[in-house]
Amino acid sequence: MVDKITVFVKTMKPIALVAMLGGLFLPSVIHAGNLASDAKQFWPQWRGPIGTGAAPLADPPSNWSENEHVKWKVSLPGTGDAAPIIWDDHVFILAAIPTGKKTVT
């Protein structure tokens, strides 16, 4: 009887480990796939969705002016040197706002 229990426990440990790791790993893989898909649709990082400065799924206009093909404008309170991040219907920008204080580097 003890031998059957020992065999059962030794057999179940690897199966339980695989099931546990699979339960933890599979949702991560699925979520990562969704993030990759979203990243191609939006502009989540510097130099665009694939880091090359190009957006393969985009269809930008070929000509621009002060008012033509402009969806929105905003005045920045300082110098905007960072790339904008576009996600869904939100745009995130950074601006360096002068405070008059000296910084020590």
N, C-alpha and C positions, 0 to 999 in steps of 0.2 A: 504494500500500500504506500509506503514512504517513497519507494522508487517511482511510482506513478505521479505522485505530487511533485517530486523533484524534477522529473522530466517535464511536467506541465509548466512549472515555474520557469525553468530554463528556456522553454520554448516561447512562453508568453513575454518574457522580458524584451527580446529583440522586436517582436511584433508590436508591443506597446510603445517602444521607443520610436519605431518607424511611424506609427500612427500619430504619436505626439508631435514629432518633428514635422510630419506632413501637415498636421493641423495648424502648426505655427508658420510653416514656410509657404504653403499654398496661398493663403490670403495676401501675403507680402508680394508674391509674384503677380497676382491678379491686380493688386493696387498699383504696383510699379508699372504694369502695362497700361493702366488707365492714365497714370501721370505722364507717361511717354506720349500717349495719344493726345492728351491735353496740351502738352508742350509743343507739339507740332501745329496745333490749331492756334495757340496764343503766342505771345512774345515774352517768355518767362525769364530771359537772361540776356546778358550783354551779347551782342552780335546775333541775336535772334534764336529761333527755335532749335536750330542744329549747330549753333555756334560759328556759322560761316558768314554771317551778314546777309544771307539770303533766306527767304521764306517760301519754300516750295509750294505751299498751298495758297499763297497770297496772289491777288490780282490787282496790283497797285496801278494807279493812273500813270500815264506817260508824261503828263505835263501838270505843273503846279503854278499857282499864283497866290497872291495874298488872300484871295477869297475863293478861288476855284479848288474844288476837291478838299476843302478844309472841313473836317467834322467838328472840331472844337479848338479853342484857344484858351490859354490861361497865362496870366502874367506871373512870373516867378518872383519871389521876394529877394532873390539873390542870383548868383551864377549857377546855372544848371549844367553841370559837367558830366553827369551820369547818364547812362542809357535808360530810356523809359522802360518800364515793365508793364506789359499789357496782359491782363488776365480777365477773361469774360468781358464784362462791361466796365471794368475798373482800369485806370491808368495810375501807376505809381511813379513818382519822380522825386529826385533829391535836388536840393538847392543849398548852396553855401550862403548863409545869410551873414553879412558883416555885422559884427557886434561892437567894433571899436576896441576890443580887448586884444592885447598881444598874446600870442601863443608861444610857448616854449617848446622847441623840438630837440 
